[in-house]
């Protein structure tokens, strides 16, 4: 558990990970042309290729 202080308040935050929605946890996104053929695959820019994103609760 990480404790952040902001001004005179103490904010308690917990970080957890979940599967990245845009790449569906794969870590990469397939770029397709207009006919549906895969042209290339790129690292997901939302999770930086890890397939998971950290969220604070």
GICOR-V704403 format. One record per residue. N is the residue number from 1. D_FIRST is the distance of its C-alpha to the first C-alpha in Angstrom with 2 decimals. Layout:
n=N d_first=D_FIRST
n=N d_first=D_FIRST
This chain:
n=1 d_first=0.00
n=2 d_first=3.77
n=3 d_first=6.63
n=4 d_first=9.91
n=5 d_first=13.22
n=6 d_first=16.19
n=7 d_first=19.41
n=8 d_first=19.23
n=9 d_first=16.39
n=10 d_first=12.74
n=11 d_first=10.81
n=12 d_first=7.42
n=13 d_first=6.56
n=14 d_first=5.36
n=15 d_first=7.66
n=16 d_first=10.26
n=17 d_first=13.75
n=18 d_first=17.13
n=19 d_first=20.69
n=20 d_first=22.25
n=21 d_first=24.90
n=22 d_first=27.55
n=23 d_first=27.97
n=24 d_first=27.14
n=25 d_first=24.78
n=26 d_first=27.63
n=27 d_first=26.49
n=28 d_first=29.95
n=29 d_first=32.24
n=30 d_first=35.98
n=31 d_first=38.27
n=32 d_first=41.48
n=33 d_first=44.87
n=34 d_first=46.93
n=35 d_first=48.38
n=36 d_first=45.01
n=37 d_first=45.24
n=38 d_first=42.14
n=39 d_first=42.85
n=40 d_first=39.69
n=41 d_first=36.03
n=42 d_first=33.36
n=43 d_first=29.68
n=44 d_first=27.69
n=45 d_first=26.81
n=46 d_first=23.89
n=47 d_first=21.87
n=48 d_first=23.87
n=49 d_first=25.28
n=50 d_first=22.20
n=51 d_first=22.77
n=52 d_first=19.16
n=53 d_first=17.32
n=54 d_first=13.66
n=55 d_first=13.01
n=56 d_first=10.55
n=57 d_first=10.63
